[in-house]
Structures are given as C-alpha cells and as structure tokens.
Amino acid sequence: MQSQTTAIRDRVLSALQPAHETEPPAKWQQRKSAKMRERLVSAAVDCLVENGYPGLTTAAVAARSGVSRGAMHHHFQTRMELVAAVVDHVVYHRMRTFLADYFEAVEQRKDEPLIELACAAHWRSVQTRDYAAWLELTVAARTDTELAAIFDPAARRYDEVWTSEMIEAFPQWQDHWDLLKLANDFTSAIHMGMLLHGPMFGSPERMERLQRFAARTMQELYENR
C-alpha cells in the first residue's frame, strides 16, 4: 500500500512541479540563485495572502525580502513573471500538502472510511497559506484578464493531473468514475464556499458541522452508488 501511495504522490507532483525546480542546481552559484528565487516567491505568497492581489508587486516583495530592486529584477523582470512563479508554486505546494496529509491518514487509519478521510484531509489543506494564496488568485483572475491568462491554464492543468490520478488513489470507485468526479467537484466547491463564508458564519463549530456533513454526504454517495 505504501509503495502504491508513494507512486501516486510522485506522479502527481512530478506533473505539477514548476519547470525551474525539476532538477537541483549543480553549481554553488546556481543553488544560491535558486534559494534567492525561492525566498522571493515565498515573500510574494505572503504579500498575496496579507494584502490581496493588488499587494503582490515586485516593490513590495523586494521590501519584504530585504533585497534591492535590482536583485529583485534579476530574478523577475516584470510583475507578471513573478505572478507566474507564484501560481506555479501555489499549484504545486497545495497538492503536495493534501497528498502528504491524506496518505498519512490512510496509513494510520483504523475503521474510518477512506472517503471521509479524504474530505477531512482536503478541508485541512484549504486552511493553509498556499490555499489562501490560491483563493486570492482565483477571485482576482475573474476580472483581471492578464492574470487569467496565467492562472486559468495552471488551474486546468491542476485539475487534469489530479483527475487522471483519482482512480489510482480511490480504486473502490473505479466502476463509478462519474460519481468520483462529482464527489471531488462537490468537495472542492463546498470547501471553497465555506472559507468565503467563514466570517459570516462566525463559529468554528458551525464550520466543523458543515464539513462533517459534506464528508458524510460523499460517503453516502459511495455507499449508495
């Protein structure tokens, strides 16, 4: 079981891995440059989460990272180059977080249904910094055509890669592919909606109850398929 889950995880992450991260740099100068790029992207994610998409600028990221504008522009000459790197980073790391959490839960499971474990792991994954950045990009891309040109293809690739691996991850659904896709789409949509409605709900207990309801609904969908 562990070798199978490792293979699934590795395939998904390999398909989503940003191009500049596919092979570790061989030379010291390249490693130094890669670390600086990673530092800048991480700072950019922080700017995005804290100040929204308008706050994601090269100037803000340079200031937050404590580097000069020249050093910033050495790695990202334009704002949209930086945005593209953030999109790749967020797509990859939100999937990595979910897979690590889910497969760890599977290895430690007792009698819990796999579907409920998956829903719980997904709910935890959407409460992360990377998903907060993903959500900001999702909302901003609705009205910003320049961002949409970068974000929408990345989002579709994320969905296509995960969809292609879902049967491997949940073999018990193999004869009911349409229901599996429906379950995935429902869970993704309701969890995003829960995050957006969180300030209005104002109660962790209310959110937890809704999350459990969604998980049970998916389990019942499987049992009654």
C-alpha positions in Angstrom: 0.0 0.0 0.0 2.8 2.4 0.9 4.6 1.8 -2.4 1.4 2.5 -4.3 0.6 5.7 -2.5 4.2 6.9 -3.0 4.0 6.2 -6.7 0.7 8.2 -6.9 2.2 11.1 -5.0 5.4 11.1 -7.0 3.5 11.1 -10.4 1.1 13.9 -9.4 3.9 16.1 -8.0 6.2 15.4 -11.0 3.4 16.5 -13.4 2.8 19.7 -11.4 6.3 20.6 -10.4 7.4 24.0 -11.7 9.9 23.8 -14.6 12.7 25.5 -12.8 12.5 23.0 -9.9 12.7 19.8 -12.0 16.4 19.2 -11.3 18.5 20.5 -8.4 21.2 23.1 -9.4 24.6 21.5 -9.9 26.8 24.6 -9.1 27.0 26.7 -6.0 26.1 29.9 -7.8 23.0 28.2 -9.3 22.0 26.9 -5.8 22.4 30.4 -4.4 20.2 31.8 -7.1 17.6 29.1 -6.7 17.4 29.8 -2.9 17.0 33.5 -3.6 14.3 32.8 -6.1 12.5 30.6 -3.6 12.8 33.3 -0.9 11.3 35.9 -3.3 8.4 33.6 -4.2 7.7 32.8 -0.6 7.6 36.5 0.2 5.3 37.1 -2.8 2.9 34.5 -1.4 2.9 36.3 2.0 2.2 39.6 0.2 -0.7 38.0 -1.7 -2.2 36.4 1.4 -1.9 39.5 3.5 -2.7 42.2 1.0 -4.6 40.5 -1.8 -3.6 40.5 -5.5 -3.1 44.3 -5.7 -0.5 44.0 -3.0 1.5 41.5 -5.0 4.1 43.8 -6.6 7.8 43.5 -7.2 8.4 46.5 -5.0 6.5 45.0 -2.1 8.2 41.7 -2.5 11.7 43.2 -2.6 11.0 45.3 0.5 9.6 42.2 2.4 12.6 40.1 1.3 15.1 42.8 2.2 16.7 42.8 -1.2 17.3 45.6 -3.7 15.1 46.3 -6.6 18.0 45.4 -8.8 18.3 42.0 -7.2 14.6 41.5 -7.5 14.6 42.3 -11.2 17.5 39.9 -11.8 15.1 37.1 -11.0 11.8 38.6 -12.1 12.0 41.4 -14.5 8.2 42.1 -14.5 5.4 41.7 -12.1 3.7 39.1 -14.3 6.9 36.9 -14.3 6.7 37.0 -10.5 2.9 36.2 -10.6 3.6 33.2 -12.9 6.1 31.9 -10.5 3.7 32.3 -7.6 0.9 30.5 -9.5 3.3 27.5 -10.2 4.4 27.5 -6.6 0.9 27.5 -5.1 -0.5 24.9 -7.5 2.4 22.5 -6.7 2.5 23.0 -2.9 -1.2 22.9 -2.3 -1.3 19.5 -3.9 1.8 18.3 -2.1 0.2 19.3 1.3 -3.0 17.5 0.5 -1.3 14.3 -0.7 1.0 14.1 2.3 -1.8 14.6 4.8 -4.2 12.2 3.1 -1.7 9.3 2.6 -0.5 9.7 6.2 -4.1 9.5 7.4 -4.6 6.4 5.2 -1.6 4.7 6.7 -2.8 5.4 10.3 -6.5 4.7 9.7 -8.4 2.2 11.8 -12.0 1.9 10.8 -12.5 5.4 9.3 -14.0 5.3 5.7 -11.4 6.4 3.1 -13.9 9.0 1.6 -14.3 10.7 5.0 -10.5 10.7 5.4 -10.0 12.3 2.0 -12.6 15.0 2.8 -11.1 15.8 6.1 -7.6 16.0 4.6 -8.9 18.3 1.8 -10.6 20.6 4.4 -7.3 20.8 6.3 -5.4 21.6 3.1 -7.7 24.5 2.2 -6.9 26.2 5.5 -3.2 26.6 4.6 -1.2 29.6 3.5 -0.8 28.2 0.0 -4.6 27.7 -0.5 -5.2 31.2 0.8 -3.0 32.4 -2.0 -4.8 30.1 -4.5 -8.1 31.6 -3.4 -6.9 35.2 -3.8 -5.7 34.3 -7.3 -8.9 32.6 -8.2 -11.0 35.6 -7.2 -8.7 38.1 -8.9 -8.5 36.1 -12.1 -12.3 36.6 -12.6 -11.8 40.3 -13.6 -8.1 40.5 -14.4 -7.5 39.2 -17.9 -3.7 39.4 -17.6 -3.8 37.2 -14.5 -6.4 34.9 -16.0 -4.1 34.2 -19.0 -1.6 32.7 -16.5 -3.8 31.3 -13.8 -6.6 29.6 -15.7 -4.3 27.2 -17.7 -2.5 26.4 -14.5 -5.8 25.7 -12.7 -7.0 23.5 -15.5 -3.7 21.6 -15.5 -4.0 21.0 -11.8 -7.5 19.6 -12.3 -6.5 17.4 -15.2 -3.5 15.9 -13.4 -5.5 15.2 -10.2 -8.4 13.8 -12.3 -6.1 11.4 -14.1 -4.8 10.0 -10.8 -8.1 9.8 -8.8 -8.9 6.3 -9.8 -5.5 5.1 -8.6 -6.0 7.0 -5.3 -9.6 5.7 -4.8 -9.7 2.3 -6.6 -13.0 1.5 -4.8 -14.7 4.0 -7.2 -13.2 2.6 -10.4 -16.6 1.5 -11.8 -18.2 4.7 -10.9 -15.9 7.3 -12.4 -18.7 9.9 -12.9 -19.6 9.8 -9.2 -16.0 10.1 -8.2 -15.6 13.2 -10.2 -18.8 14.6 -8.9 -17.6 13.9 -5.3 -14.3 15.7 -6.0 -16.0 18.7 -7.6 -18.6 18.9 -4.8 -16.0 18.8 -2.0 -13.8 21.4 -3.7 -16.7 23.7 -4.3 -18.2 23.4 -0.8 -14.8 23.9 1.0 -14.1 27.0 -1.0 -17.5 28.3 -0.2 -17.0 27.5 3.5 -13.8 29.6 3.5 -15.5 32.5 1.9 -18.5 32.3 4.2 -16.4 31.8 7.3 -16.5 35.5 8.5 -20.3 35.4 8.2 -20.7 32.0 9.9 -18.5 33.3 12.7 -18.4 29.9 14.5 -15.8 27.1 14.3 -18.5 24.7 15.4 -20.8 25.7 12.6 -17.9 25.2 10.1 -17.0 21.8 11.6 -20.6 20.6 11.4 -20.8 21.6 7.7 -17.5 19.9 7.0 -18.7 16.7 8.6 -22.0 16.9 6.7 -20.1 17.2 3.4 -17.9 14.2 4.3 -20.9 12.0 5.2 -22.7 13.1 2.0 -19.7 11.9 0.0 -19.5 8.6 1.9 -23.3 8.0 1.4 -22.8 8.8 -2.3 -20.2 6.0 -2.5 -22.3 3.5 -0.4 -25.4 4.1 -2.5 -23.8 4.2 -5.9 
